Amino acid sequence: MQSKIPSERVRLQGLSEVNPDGKFVLYWMISARRSRHNFSLERAVEWSRELGKPLVILEALRSGYRWASDRLHAFVIQGMAENQRQFSKRKVTYYPYLEKEHGQGRGLLAALAKQSCVVISDDFPCFFLPRMITAATNQIPCRFELVDTNGLFPMRSTDRVFSRAYDFRRFLQKNLLPHLADFPMADPLRNSKLPSLDSIDPAITQRWPAADPAKLVGDLDGLSQFNIDHSVGVSSIEGGSKAAQTRLTVFLNEHLALYGQSRNEPEQDVASGLSPYLHFGHISAHDIFDRICRIEEWTPDRVSKITKGSSRGWWNMSEAAESFLDELITWREVGYNMCALRSDFDQFESLPEWSRKTLEEHTSDPRDHLYELGQFESASTHDPLWNAAQWQLVTTGKMHNYLRMLWGKKILEWSPTPRDALDVMLELNNKYALDGRNPNSYSGIFWVLGRYDRAWGPERPIFGKIRFMSSANTARKLKVKGYIQQFTPGREGEPRLF
C-alpha cells in the first residue's frame, strides 16, 4: 500500500496478514485521543480506502489501571465526549467503551479484531500501554500496526539513548529538519469518502454496550459507578481537544511573549498548560509547532547552519518561541527517546552511573527532616513553599513547572534513601498530576536524581554531586508569597482532603 506515513513511524506487531474477509478496519485509539493531526488515524483511513472497508474507532477506558481516579477518568471522558461529537459528523463508527469494573471489557478488542481486516493502534512507550499492546498482539488474528504520532521526531528513528538534553538537542539540529516535511494531515477524515458500516455485530454491542461520554460529562456524579479511586477529585482543568485548542490560543495570545523571561515565576504562571492535553493525546505536538511557526512567519530555510546544541539561535525565531520549542521538542521528546528504548526507564538503575554512585555514597548521611509518604501527600512538612506546591498538585492536578523541580529535590533531602525518594515522587506525581505517567513526567522526576544533568560541586551531604535546590534560594530569586498564600493547605473555605 502506498502510504504518506513515514515508515519509521509504523511498527508491525506479530506476523498476521491482512484479513480480506474482514468487515472493517479497526483503529484502537489508546493514547492519541483526537481526530486531528493524528498519524494513527491517518494510517487507518489509508487502509480503509485501500481495502474499501468501513472504519471503526474503538476508544475505551479501563478501570483497573494503577492510579485510576475520578480526576483521570473525568479528563479522559471529557475528551471522549469531544471525539463523540467530532466523529458523529463523519462516515466512521465511533465506539466509546467505559469499563465500570476491572475486567468487564476483557474480550472486546479480540471480538472486534476477529471481524477486522487490519487493526491500527498508537505506539506509546510507557505506563501500562506497552504491556497492554503485547498482550493484545496474541488476541489479534489480522495485521496489527502501531503508529508513532507522539512528537516531531519519530522516536524509533535512532537506537541511541541520549544521556543529556544537550546531546539530544545537537542531534535534533542535525537530523530533525527532514521530518518537519512529514506532517500529519490536519483533518484525515475530511473528504475521506469511506464506506459506511450499518452496525457492529449485536453480539458484541450487547455484551459490551457503547457508552455515552457526553451524558456522563454532563453529570460527573456518575463517576461513582466506576470502581476507581474517588478520593482524588475532578480537576477544574477540562479535558478534550476543544479545551486543548482554547488553552493553546490563550497561551499564544497572552503568555508566549512572556515565556522566555517569566516562565519560572510561580505568581505569573505563563506556562502553556498543555502537558495534560499532550499526555492524553488531546492535542498534537505538530499542531502546536505549526501554530508557533505561523505566528513567527517561520520557514525551514531560516534554521541556522550551526548545530552545536545551543538552546538559542538554531530556529532563528524570537527568544520566547525558541524557549518554548526547546521544552516542547528537546525536553519532551528526549523522554520519549528514553522510554522507547529502555524498559527500565522508571527504575533507579536507569540513572547515569555517576548519579547512582554519588547518591549511594551519601545514603547514610544524617537528615534534618524525615517524612513518610502520608506526610508528603498531605503537604504536612515544615516548609511552606513545598507544602504549597504539593497542595497545588493535590487540589488542581498540576504544579508550577519550576516548583516541581524544587518539590523533587526536597523529597530527596527528606527521605531515608534516594530509592525511597523516587518511590514517593512517582506515587504522588502519578496519582495526582494530569500529566503524570508520561515520558516527559518521568524525565522530570529522574532529573531530580541526575538524569540529563551533570555532576555539580561542591559535594554536599545527602545530594553528593547531584544539583542542589533550596526553598530559601527559590524565595530569594522568585516571588512566592502570593503563591504560598493561594495554596496553603486547609486555608479558610477550603476543606482538607486528609
Backbone torsions as a table, in degrees:
resi	resn	phi	psi	omega
1	MET	NA	131.7	173.6
2	GLN	-70.9	129.7	-175.4
3	SER	-134.9	143.4	174.4
4	LYS	-89.7	-5.6	-179.5
5	ILE	-80.6	126.1	178.0
6	PRO	-54.5	134.3	-174.5
7	SER	-60.5	-30.6	-178.7
8	GLU	-72.4	-6.5	177.1
9	ARG	-95.9	-4.2	-175.5
10	VAL	-116.4	128.7	176.9
11	ARG	-123.1	131.9	177.2
12	LEU	-86.5	127.8	176.6
13	GLN	-101.8	129.2	179.6
14	GLY	72.6	-170.7	-174.6
15	LEU	-121.3	7.5	-177.0
16	SER	-70.6	153.3	-178.7
17	GLU	-101.1	170.7	174.3
18	VAL	-58.9	135.4	176.6
19	ASN	-95.5	100.1	-176.0
20	PRO	-66.7	-17.6	-179.3
21	ASP	-91.4	1.1	179.6
22	GLY	-66.1	158.7	-176.7
23	LYS	-86.7	-24.1	-174.2
24	PHE	-160.4	169.6	168.6
25	VAL	-96.4	135.7	-177.4
26	LEU	-110.5	124.1	169.7
27	TYR	-104.6	111.3	178.6
28	TRP	-92.0	98.0	-173.5
29	MET	-84.1	111.7	-175.3
30	ILE	-121.3	-23.7	179.4
31	SER	-138.8	-29.2	176.3
32	ALA	-93.3	73.0	-170.2
33	ARG	-87.0	69.5	-176.9
34	ARG	-156.4	163.9	-179.4
35	SER	-102.2	-5.9	-174.7
36	ARG	-124.8	154.1	178.1
37	HIS	45.3	56.6	-173.0
38	ASN	-134.1	103.3	-179.8
39	PHE	-59.2	-35.0	-178.4
40	SER	-64.2	-48.0	178.2
41	LEU	-62.9	-41.0	179.2
42	GLU	-60.9	-41.2	177.9
43	ARG	-63.7	-41.6	179.0
44	ALA	-63.4	-39.6	177.6
45	VAL	-63.6	-41.0	177.5
46	GLU	-57.8	-45.8	-179.8
47	TRP	-65.6	-38.8	178.8
48	SER	-62.5	-42.5	177.6
49	ARG	-65.5	-45.8	-177.4
50	GLU	-59.6	-41.1	-175.0
51	LEU	-95.1	-8.8	-177.6
52	GLY	65.9	35.6	-176.4
53	LYS	-118.0	152.3	175.7
54	PRO	-64.2	163.2	179.1
55	LEU	-114.2	127.0	174.0
56	VAL	-111.4	132.1	178.9
57	ILE	-113.6	113.3	177.7
58	LEU	-98.4	117.3	172.4
59	GLU	-120.5	110.2	-175.8
60	ALA	-117.9	158.8	176.9
61	LEU	-134.4	117.4	179.1
62	ARG	-77.2	162.1	176.5
63	SER	-109.1	-15.6	-170.5
64	GLY	-98.5	9.3	179.8
65	TYR	-76.8	155.3	-178.5
66	ARG	-64.3	138.4	-179.5
67	TRP	73.4	12.5	176.3
68	ALA	-59.0	129.8	-173.2
69	SER	-151.9	169.7	174.4
70	ASP	-56.5	-39.4	-176.9
71	ARG	-62.1	-51.8	-176.8
72	LEU	-70.4	-41.5	179.7
73	HIS	-61.6	-45.8	-178.2
74	ALA	-59.9	-43.7	-178.1
75	PHE	-62.8	-45.1	179.7
76	VAL	-66.1	-43.2	-177.3
77	ILE	-67.0	-34.9	174.3
78	GLN	-60.9	-38.2	175.2
79	GLY	-67.3	-38.2	178.0
80	MET	-64.6	-37.3	178.1
81	ALA	-63.7	-39.3	176.8
82	GLU	-66.0	-42.1	176.7
83	ASN	-62.9	-38.2	177.6
84	GLN	-57.2	-44.3	179.6
85	ARG	-67.1	-44.2	-176.4
86	GLN	-66.9	-47.0	-175.4
87	PHE	-73.5	-20.7	178.2
88	SER	-66.7	-17.8	-179.2
89	LYS	-89.3	-4.3	-174.0
90	ARG	-120.9	165.3	-179.5
91	LYS	-85.6	61.9	173.4
92	VAL	-133.8	160.9	175.3
93	THR	-105.1	111.4	179.4
94	TYR	-94.5	126.6	-175.0
95	TYR	-122.5	91.4	177.3
96	PRO	-85.7	132.2	179.8
97	TYR	-131.4	130.1	179.7
98	LEU	-119.3	119.9	-178.3
99	GLU	-88.0	118.8	-178.6
100	LYS	-83.0	-37.4	176.8
101	GLU	-119.6	143.0	-179.6
102	HIS	-57.9	127.4	178.0
103	GLY	98.6	-12.8	-179.1
104	GLN	-61.6	-33.3	-176.9
105	GLY	-86.1	-1.7	-178.0
106	ARG	-60.4	127.7	179.2
107	GLY	102.6	-16.6	-178.4
108	LEU	-64.0	-49.1	-179.6
109	LEU	-60.6	-44.8	-179.0
110	ALA	-61.6	-39.7	-179.6
111	ALA	-65.1	-42.4	178.6
112	LEU	-69.7	-39.0	-178.8
113	ALA	-62.6	-33.2	179.4
114	LYS	-62.7	-26.7	-178.8
115	GLN	-101.8	9.3	-175.9
116	SER	-100.0	151.8	171.0
117	CYS	-82.6	-43.9	-178.2
118	VAL	-145.1	145.5	172.5
119	VAL	-117.2	129.6	177.0
120	ILE	-115.3	140.1	173.5
121	SER	-143.9	176.3	-176.5
122	ASP	-90.6	139.7	178.7
123	ASP	-94.9	95.0	-179.9
124	PHE	-115.3	129.8	-163.5
125	PRO	-92.0	5.5	-178.0
126	CYS	-148.0	-173.0	-170.9
127	PHE	62.1	-144.8	-176.1
128	PHE	-88.5	-2.9	-172.4
129	LEU	-64.0	-43.1	177.3
130	PRO	-59.7	-38.8	177.6
131	ARG	-66.0	-38.3	179.1
132	MET	-64.4	-40.6	178.9
133	ILE	-64.9	-43.0	179.4
134	THR	-59.5	-44.5	179.1
135	ALA	-66.3	-37.3	-177.5
136	ALA	-69.4	-29.3	-177.1
137	THR	-56.6	-35.9	-179.8
138	ASN	-75.1	-11.7	-177.9
139	GLN	-103.0	-3.6	-174.3
140	ILE	-108.5	110.2	-172.9
141	PRO	-88.3	8.9	179.6
142	CYS	-126.5	-177.1	-179.7
143	ARG	-58.9	132.9	-175.8
144	PHE	-130.0	116.5	-177.7
145	GLU	-118.9	141.6	171.2
146	LEU	-107.7	138.1	-177.7
147	VAL	-123.0	129.3	178.5
148	ASP	-86.0	109.7	176.9
149	THR	-126.8	34.7	-173.5
150	ASN	-84.7	-43.8	-172.2
151	GLY	-148.4	-175.3	-177.0
152	LEU	-74.1	-30.7	178.4
153	PHE	-103.8	123.0	178.9
154	PRO	-57.7	124.5	-168.3
155	MET	-68.9	-17.3	179.4
156	ARG	-106.6	19.6	177.5
157	SER	-81.5	-3.4	174.2
158	THR	-140.8	148.7	175.4
159	ASP	-103.3	12.0	179.7
160	ARG	-93.5	128.2	173.9
161	VAL	-92.8	122.1	-174.7
162	PHE	-88.2	132.1	-176.5
163	SER	-93.4	-14.0	178.8
164	ARG	-136.5	144.7	177.2
165	ALA	-63.1	-34.4	178.5
166	TYR	-58.5	-45.9	-179.4
167	ASP	-65.0	-39.9	179.6
168	PHE	-67.4	-40.9	178.9
169	ARG	-61.8	-43.6	179.1
170	ARG	-63.9	-39.7	177.0
171	PHE	-61.8	-43.9	179.6
172	LEU	-63.4	-39.3	-179.6
173	GLN	-62.8	-23.7	178.2
174	LYS	-93.9	-20.7	-169.0
175	ASN	-127.7	-10.8	-173.0
176	LEU	-77.2	-37.4	-168.4
177	LEU	-51.3	-45.8	179.9
178	PRO	-60.3	-30.0	-178.7
179	HIS	-73.7	-19.5	178.6
180	LEU	-70.8	-14.2	175.9
181	ALA	-82.5	-11.3	-177.4
182	ASP	-106.2	73.4	-179.4
183	PHE	-90.3	143.6	172.0
184	PRO	-68.4	153.3	177.6
185	MET	-64.2	139.1	179.1
186	ALA	-59.6	-41.6	-178.5
187	ASP	-138.2	87.2	-174.4
188	PRO	-66.0	-15.3	179.9
189	LEU	-93.8	-6.2	-179.8
190	ARG	-68.0	127.5	179.8
191	ASN	55.2	31.3	-176.0
192	SER	-76.1	-25.6	177.0
193	LYS	51.7	48.7	178.7
194	LEU	-84.4	148.8	175.1
195	PRO	-67.1	151.5	-178.6
196	SER	-92.0	151.4	175.0
197	LEU	-104.1	126.3	-179.1
198	ASP	-60.7	-48.9	-179.4
199	SER	-169.3	158.2	172.4
200	ILE	-83.5	146.8	-179.4
201	ASP	-44.5	120.7	179.8
202	PRO	-56.1	-29.6	178.5
203	ALA	-61.6	-29.3	177.9
204	ILE	-80.7	-50.3	-174.7
205	THR	-68.9	-25.7	177.3
206	GLN	-75.1	-36.6	179.0
207	ARG	-76.8	-36.8	-179.4
208	TRP	-125.1	79.0	-175.2
209	PRO	-61.1	138.4	176.0
210	ALA	-65.2	142.9	179.9
211	ALA	-85.9	171.5	173.9
212	ASP	-122.7	83.2	-176.3
213	PRO	-57.6	-37.7	-178.1
214	ALA	-60.9	-39.8	178.4
215	LYS	-65.4	-40.7	-179.4
216	LEU	-68.8	-38.0	177.8
217	VAL	-61.7	-33.8	178.9
218	GLY	-70.3	-15.5	179.7
219	ASP	-147.9	83.2	-175.2
220	LEU	-69.5	-7.5	172.6
221	ASP	-62.0	-20.2	178.2
222	GLY	-65.9	-10.8	176.4
223	LEU	-64.0	-18.0	-179.5
224	SER	-63.5	-19.5	-179.0
225	GLN	-80.0	-8.0	-179.7
226	PHE	-95.7	140.1	179.9
227	ASN	-83.3	75.4	-178.3
228	ILE	-135.6	178.0	-179.4
229	ASP	-77.7	112.2	-178.7
230	HIS	-91.7	-0.3	179.7
231	SER	-80.8	-18.2	177.7
232	VAL	-96.4	103.3	-170.0
233	GLY	-72.3	163.6	178.6
234	VAL	-64.6	136.9	178.8
235	SER	-80.4	154.2	173.6
236	SER	-74.2	-10.5	176.9
237	ILE	-79.3	116.6	-175.0
238	GLU	-84.5	137.2	179.2
239	GLY	-87.7	169.7	175.4
240	GLY	113.4	158.9	-176.4
241	SER	-65.7	-36.8	179.3
242	LYS	-64.9	-44.5	177.9
243	ALA	-63.9	-36.9	178.6
244	ALA	-63.7	-43.2	179.3
245	GLN	-65.9	-38.1	177.1
246	THR	-63.3	-43.5	179.3
247	ARG	-63.5	-41.0	179.2
248	LEU	-63.4	-42.6	-180.0
249	THR	-63.3	-43.2	177.6
250	VAL	-61.3	-43.9	179.9
251	PHE	-61.7	-47.9	-177.2
252	LEU	-65.5	-38.4	-176.3
253	ASN	-80.8	-32.4	-170.0
254	GLU	-115.9	-25.7	-170.0
255	HIS	-118.8	-24.7	-173.7
256	LEU	-57.8	-41.8	-177.3
257	ALA	-60.8	-25.8	-178.8
258	LEU	-95.5	-6.8	-168.7
259	TYR	-60.6	-46.7	-175.2
260	GLY	-61.1	-37.1	-174.1
261	GLN	-97.7	-26.8	-168.9
262	SER	-119.6	5.2	-173.5
263	ARG	-68.2	-17.7	178.3
264	ASN	-85.8	-6.8	-177.0
265	GLU	-83.0	113.7	-178.2
266	PRO	-61.3	-34.7	-174.7
267	GLU	-80.8	-14.1	177.2
268	GLN	-94.0	-36.9	175.6
269	ASP	49.5	62.6	179.9
270	VAL	-96.0	10.5	177.8
271	ALA	-63.1	160.5	-174.9
272	SER	-69.2	-31.9	-176.4
273	GLY	71.4	17.5	-174.9
274	LEU	-92.5	-10.0	-172.3
275	SER	-60.7	-38.0	176.1
276	PRO	-62.7	-37.3	-178.7
277	TYR	-71.7	-36.3	174.5
278	LEU	-66.1	-42.2	-178.3
279	HIS	-60.8	-48.1	-177.5
280	PHE	-86.5	4.6	175.0
281	GLY	74.5	21.0	179.5
282	HIS	-78.7	-13.2	175.2
283	ILE	-146.3	152.7	-176.9
284	SER	-102.2	142.8	174.0
285	ALA	-61.0	-33.4	177.9
286	HIS	-63.3	-40.9	179.5
287	ASP	-63.1	-46.3	179.8
288	ILE	-61.9	-46.2	180.0
289	PHE	-60.1	-42.0	-179.7
290	ASP	-62.2	-41.0	179.6
291	ARG	-65.2	-39.5	177.5
292	ILE	-62.4	-45.8	-178.5
293	CYS	-61.2	-37.6	179.1
294	ARG	-65.6	-42.6	178.8
295	ILE	-63.7	-41.0	-177.3
296	GLU	-83.4	-5.2	-174.9
297	GLU	50.7	48.2	-172.8
298	TRP	-96.4	142.9	172.2
299	THR	-132.3	154.3	-174.3
300	PRO	-58.3	-24.0	-178.9
301	ASP	-69.0	-8.3	-178.9
302	ARG	-85.3	-10.3	-176.1
303	VAL	-65.1	150.5	179.9
304	SER	-72.7	149.1	175.2
305	LYS	-80.2	-12.1	-178.6
306	ILE	-87.0	120.8	-175.8
307	THR	-120.2	65.2	-175.9
308	LYS	-101.1	7.7	175.7
309	GLY	86.4	10.0	178.7
310	SER	-70.7	144.0	178.4
311	SER	-81.4	-2.3	179.4
312	ARG	-128.3	139.5	168.9
313	GLY	100.8	-23.4	-174.8
314	TRP	-70.9	-40.7	-179.3
315	TRP	-72.2	-27.5	-171.4
316	ASN	59.8	47.6	171.9
317	MET	-114.9	-176.3	176.6
318	SER	-64.8	159.5	179.9
319	GLU	-58.6	-41.6	-178.8
320	ALA	-65.1	-44.0	-178.8
321	ALA	-65.6	-41.0	-179.8
322	GLU	-67.1	-37.1	177.7
323	SER	-63.2	-43.2	-180.0
324	PHE	-68.4	-42.8	-179.7
325	LEU	-64.5	-29.9	177.3
326	ASP	-65.7	-34.8	175.8
327	GLU	-73.1	-45.7	-176.0
328	LEU	-65.8	-37.1	-173.6
329	ILE	-105.3	-63.1	-175.7
330	THR	-61.3	-59.9	-171.8
331	TRP	-73.6	-31.5	177.4
332	ARG	-73.4	-46.9	-171.2
333	GLU	-81.7	-17.0	173.4
334	VAL	-66.3	-28.0	175.3
335	GLY	-69.5	-38.8	176.2
336	TYR	-65.9	-35.7	175.7
337	ASN	-59.0	-46.6	-179.7
338	MET	-64.6	-49.4	-175.3
339	CYS	-68.4	-31.6	-179.5
340	ALA	-72.2	-29.7	-171.1
341	LEU	-110.4	-10.6	178.0
342	ARG	-131.8	118.5	-178.1
343	SER	-73.7	-15.0	-179.4
344	ASP	-98.1	25.4	-175.6
345	PHE	-56.5	-24.7	-177.3
346	ASP	-104.0	16.9	-178.9
347	GLN	-110.3	148.5	178.9
348	PHE	-55.4	-34.2	-176.4
349	GLU	-67.3	-14.8	179.6
350	SER	-80.5	-7.6	178.2
351	LEU	-66.6	154.7	175.8
352	PRO	-57.9	150.6	-177.0
353	GLU	-57.0	-41.1	-176.2
354	TRP	-64.2	-37.7	-177.5
355	SER	-74.3	-38.8	176.2
356	ARG	-61.5	-42.8	-177.9
357	LYS	-62.2	-48.4	-176.1
358	THR	-70.8	-35.1	177.5
359	LEU	-67.1	-41.5	179.9
360	GLU	-68.2	-33.7	177.8
361	GLU	-65.3	-25.4	-176.4
362	HIS	-110.7	13.7	-178.5
363	THR	-60.9	-36.4	-176.2
364	SER	-88.1	4.3	178.8
365	ASP	-62.2	142.8	178.0
366	PRO	-63.0	142.9	175.4
367	ARG	-111.5	132.9	177.0
368	ASP	-70.5	-28.7	-179.8
369	HIS	-136.4	138.0	175.5
370	LEU	-132.7	131.8	-179.9
371	TYR	-128.9	150.8	175.0
372	GLU	-94.1	169.4	-176.4
373	LEU	-53.9	-45.4	-177.9
374	GLY	-61.2	-37.3	178.3
375	GLN	-68.5	-42.1	174.7
376	PHE	-60.3	-47.9	-173.6
377	GLU	-61.1	-39.5	-177.8
378	SER	-88.1	9.8	178.2
379	ALA	56.4	47.9	-175.3
380	SER	-111.9	42.3	176.9
381	THR	-94.4	-179.9	179.5
382	HIS	-81.5	-6.5	-168.8
383	ASP	-105.1	109.5	-176.7
384	PRO	-61.9	-36.5	-178.6
385	LEU	-69.8	-43.6	177.3
386	TRP	-62.2	-43.8	179.8
387	ASN	-59.4	-39.6	179.7
388	ALA	-64.4	-42.9	179.1
389	ALA	-62.6	-44.3	178.7
390	GLN	-64.3	-39.3	-178.6
391	TRP	-69.8	-33.3	173.5
392	GLN	-61.5	-41.9	179.0
393	LEU	-62.9	-47.4	-176.4
394	VAL	-64.5	-41.9	-171.5
395	THR	-89.7	-25.3	-174.8
396	THR	-116.1	-22.1	-176.6
397	GLY	90.3	6.4	176.5
398	LYS	-143.0	166.4	175.6
399	MET	-141.2	145.0	178.2
400	HIS	-56.0	135.5	-171.2
401	ASN	-57.4	-45.1	-178.4
402	TYR	-67.9	-41.1	-178.1
403	LEU	-70.3	-21.4	176.2
404	ARG	-65.1	-33.6	176.4
405	MET	-66.9	-46.6	177.6
406	LEU	-61.9	-42.6	178.4
407	TRP	-52.3	-47.5	-179.3
408	GLY	-68.7	-39.5	-179.0
409	LYS	-63.2	-38.0	-179.8
410	LYS	-73.0	-33.9	175.4
411	ILE	-62.7	-39.4	175.6
412	LEU	-60.8	-43.4	-176.7
413	GLU	-69.8	-30.0	-172.9
414	TRP	-106.0	14.1	178.4
415	SER	-108.7	152.4	-178.1
416	PRO	-59.6	-37.4	-179.3
417	THR	-143.0	160.8	175.8
418	PRO	-59.3	-35.2	178.8
419	ARG	-67.0	-38.3	175.0
420	ASP	-62.5	-41.5	179.3
421	ALA	-60.9	-42.7	178.9
422	LEU	-61.6	-43.4	179.9
423	ASP	-61.0	-41.4	-179.6
424	VAL	-66.4	-46.0	-179.5
425	MET	-61.0	-44.6	180.0
426	LEU	-63.9	-43.3	-178.5
427	GLU	-63.6	-49.9	-176.1
428	LEU	-68.9	-43.5	-178.6
429	ASN	-67.0	-45.2	-177.4
430	ASN	-70.9	-28.2	-179.4
431	LYS	-77.4	-40.9	-170.3
432	TYR	-107.2	-29.5	-173.0
433	ALA	-80.9	130.8	175.7
434	LEU	-63.7	-27.5	179.3
435	ASP	-100.2	16.3	176.5
436	GLY	-74.2	174.0	177.5
437	ARG	63.1	28.0	-175.7
438	ASN	-122.2	149.7	177.7
439	PRO	-51.8	-40.9	179.9
440	ASN	-67.0	-34.6	178.5
441	SER	-67.4	-43.0	176.4
442	TYR	-63.9	-34.8	177.0
443	SER	-59.9	-44.8	-178.9
444	GLY	-64.1	-42.1	-179.9
445	ILE	-66.1	-45.6	-177.7
446	PHE	-75.1	-21.2	173.0
447	TRP	-61.0	-36.9	177.3
448	VAL	-53.2	-34.5	-175.7
449	LEU	-99.9	7.2	172.2
450	GLY	117.8	-10.6	178.5
451	ARG	-64.3	137.8	179.4
452	TYR	65.2	12.9	178.6
453	ASP	-120.6	-172.8	178.9
454	ARG	-129.1	171.7	176.6
455	ALA	-70.9	139.4	-179.4
456	TRP	-120.8	151.0	175.0
457	GLY	-123.7	162.3	-1.9
458	PRO	-73.7	157.4	178.7
459	GLU	-66.6	135.2	-173.8
460	ARG	-119.4	156.8	171.4
461	PRO	-58.9	148.1	178.8
462	ILE	68.6	-53.6	-175.9
463	PHE	-78.8	-28.2	-173.9
464	GLY	61.9	-121.1	-179.9
465	LYS	-98.6	8.9	176.6
466	ILE	-74.3	141.9	179.1
467	ARG	-54.0	133.6	-177.1
468	PHE	-100.9	142.7	171.2
469	MET	-138.6	148.7	178.9
470	SER	-136.7	154.2	177.7
471	SER	-66.4	-36.6	-179.3
472	ALA	-63.5	-45.3	178.3
473	ASN	-64.7	-38.9	178.8
474	THR	-62.8	-43.3	-180.0
475	ALA	-66.6	-28.6	177.1
476	ARG	-73.7	-35.4	-176.2
477	LYS	-84.1	-33.2	-171.3
478	LEU	-125.2	157.1	176.0
479	LYS	-83.5	117.7	-174.6
480	VAL	-128.9	-6.8	-175.4
481	LYS	-60.8	-44.6	179.3
482	GLY	-65.8	-36.0	177.9
483	TYR	-64.6	-45.6	179.0
484	ILE	-61.5	-42.0	179.3
485	GLN	-63.8	-39.5	-178.2
486	GLN	-66.0	-37.1	-173.4
487	PHE	-115.9	31.3	173.9
488	THR	-68.1	123.9	-178.2
489	PRO	-59.9	132.6	174.7
490	GLY	70.5	23.6	178.8
491	ARG	-65.4	162.4	-173.7
492	GLU	-55.6	132.5	179.3
493	GLY	89.3	-6.3	-179.2
494	GLU	-121.2	116.2	-177.7
495	PRO	-69.2	142.9	172.7
496	ARG	-73.5	147.4	-178.6
497	LEU	-95.4	-5.9	-175.0
498	PHE	-127.7	NA	NA
